[in-house]
Every structure is written in C-alpha cells, then in structure tokens.
Amino acid sequence: MRKFLLVWIIFVSLPIIPTTAKGQQPPKQNRTGNSISVILNDSTESMTIEYRSDSEWRQLKLEPGKDATVQGDRIRVAKTCEDKAVITVDLPIQAGKKYRLAWNARSSIWDFSPAQ
C-alpha cells in the first residue's frame, strides 16, 4: 500500500514539475544550403551592414530593433564619426547563431555579441 501511494504521488506531481524549454533557434542553412545567421540591430539608429556571400560583399540596411537573416561567415559594419573618420569592423559569424549589434557611443566601438 505504501509503495502504491508513493508511486501515485510521484505520478501526480510530474506535471507540476517545470520543464526547461528552449526558444526557437535560427536555422543553420537556407533552402539552397548556404549557411545563415541572424543579425539584430540593437541600437536606436538604422545601420547598414555588409555580409559576404558567394565571395562578394552585399549591403543590407537594418532598422532599429529589427533583425535580418544573412548568408556567409562574416559581416562588416562601418561608422562615420563627426570628424569624418570611418571606423570599419570585420566580424566573424557562425551558422545558426543570432547576434546583436549596436554602436557604443561612450567607448566609440561596435558592441557585437551573441543574442540570448
């Protein structure tokens, strides 16, 4: 009787135990087999990035708070400062990952990190 009661308590409490759910992950490849990643513009201004696909660089404009899927293994982003200096950064990306990109005005650098 005790064993039955113990099994019944465990069986009844299983649905109550929270499960860890992963959010939807971006795909690693598009329909044609090219590797893809997601880039999120985490700044308050629109930005133009370039991504390398099929050995050539293509431009893509990202609005604030929006994301886009890009092909390839690298992105480039540039910023023109008040003194007309252009800061360009070439960043590696991995297929199936989502990244956030924002300009950090205090440090005068691009903040680039995997998105959670």
C-alpha positions in Angstrom: 0.0 0.0 0.0 2.8 2.4 0.8 4.6 1.7 -2.5 1.3 2.3 -4.3 0.8 5.6 -2.5 4.4 6.7 -3.2 4.1 5.8 -6.9 0.8 7.7 -7.1 2.3 10.8 -5.5 5.2 10.8 -8.0 2.9 10.2 -10.9 0.6 13.0 -9.9 3.4 15.5 -9.2 5.2 15.0 -12.5 3.1 17.5 -14.5 3.7 20.1 -11.8 7.5 20.0 -12.2 8.5 22.8 -14.6 10.3 21.8 -17.7 13.1 23.7 -19.3 12.1 24.9 -22.8 14.4 26.3 -25.3 13.3 29.2 -27.5 13.2 28.7 -31.2 16.7 28.5 -32.7 17.5 30.1 -36.1 18.2 27.6 -38.8 21.8 26.9 -39.9 21.1 26.7 -43.6 18.7 28.2 -46.0 16.8 26.2 -48.7 19.7 26.3 -51.1 22.2 25.0 -48.4 24.0 28.3 -47.7 24.9 28.9 -44.1 22.8 31.6 -42.5 22.8 33.7 -39.3 20.6 36.3 -37.8 21.8 39.9 -37.0 19.8 42.1 -34.7 20.2 45.9 -34.8 20.1 46.7 -31.1 20.7 50.4 -31.5 18.4 53.5 -31.9 19.5 54.3 -35.4 19.3 52.4 -38.6 22.6 50.9 -39.8 23.9 49.3 -43.0 25.9 46.1 -42.8 27.7 44.1 -45.4 27.8 40.4 -45.5 30.0 38.1 -47.5 28.1 35.6 -49.7 29.5 33.7 -52.6 32.8 35.6 -52.5 31.2 39.0 -52.8 30.0 41.6 -50.3 26.3 42.6 -50.2 24.8 45.5 -48.4 21.8 45.3 -46.1 20.1 48.1 -44.2 18.8 47.3 -40.7 16.2 49.4 -39.0 16.4 50.0 -35.2 15.2 46.9 -33.2 14.9 44.8 -36.3 16.8 41.7 -37.3 17.6 40.1 -40.6 18.9 36.8 -41.9 22.3 36.9 -43.6 24.3 34.3 -45.6 28.0 33.7 -45.2 30.6 33.6 -42.5 31.5 37.3 -42.0 29.8 40.7 -41.7 31.3 44.2 -42.0 29.9 47.3 -40.4 31.2 50.9 -40.6 30.6 54.1 -38.7 31.4 57.6 -39.9 32.4 59.8 -36.9 31.9 63.6 -36.6 35.5 64.2 -37.7 34.7 62.2 -40.9 36.8 59.3 -39.8 35.4 55.9 -40.9 35.6 53.0 -38.5 35.1 49.7 -40.2 35.0 46.3 -38.4 35.0 42.9 -40.0 33.3 40.3 -37.7 33.1 36.5 -37.9 29.7 34.9 -37.6 28.7 31.2 -37.2 25.8 29.5 -39.0 22.7 29.1 -36.9 23.6 31.8 -34.4 21.8 35.1 -33.6 23.9 38.2 -32.9 23.1 41.6 -31.6 25.0 44.7 -33.0 24.9 48.2 -31.6 27.1 51.3 -31.6 28.5 52.1 -28.2 29.0 55.9 -28.2 30.8 56.1 -24.9 33.5 53.7 -26.0 33.3 54.5 -29.7 33.2 50.8 -30.6 30.7 48.4 -32.0 29.1 46.1 -29.4 28.8 42.7 -31.1 27.7 39.7 -29.1 25.6 36.5 -29.4 21.9 37.3 -28.6 20.2 35.3 -25.9 
